[in-house]
């Protein structure tokens, strides 16, 4: 169900929800929410900074 964003970060995954993307990484005991962003944003640009 989730999309891999490994081109931005190897362990990064995302789930779309309405007009947003919930970005997360898998950790030992679950998930870590990294960021919630608008689906219209340039994700590569956001993670360069």
N, C-alpha and C positions, 0 to 999 in steps of 0.2 A: 504494500500500500504506500509506503514511503518512497521518496525519490532520493537517490544518492547524489550528493554534491561533492564527490571526491576530487573533482578538478579544482575546487576552492580549498578544501581541507579533506584529507583522506578519510576521516571518520564522520564527516558531516552528512546528515540526512535531513529531509524536510517533508512535512505534511501540509498540503494546502487546506485552508479553512476559510471559506468565503473569499475575500480578496487579499488574504494574508498567507504567509508561509511560516510555519512554526519550525524553526531550525533546531536540531538537537544532535547530541552525540550519545552513543551507548557507553555506559560505564558499568562497573562490576555489579552493582545492585539495582540497576534500572537505567534511567536516562537523565541527561543533563540538558535542560533547555538553554540553548546558546543565545537565541534571539528570535523575536517575532517581528517580521517585516512585511511591508506592503508587497504584494505580488508584482507590483509594477516597478519596483526598485531594481537597480543594477547590483546584483549580489556580489559580483567580482569586485566592484568598486568599494562596496561596504567593508569587505574583508581585507582589502589592501591596507586600510588605515589602522 
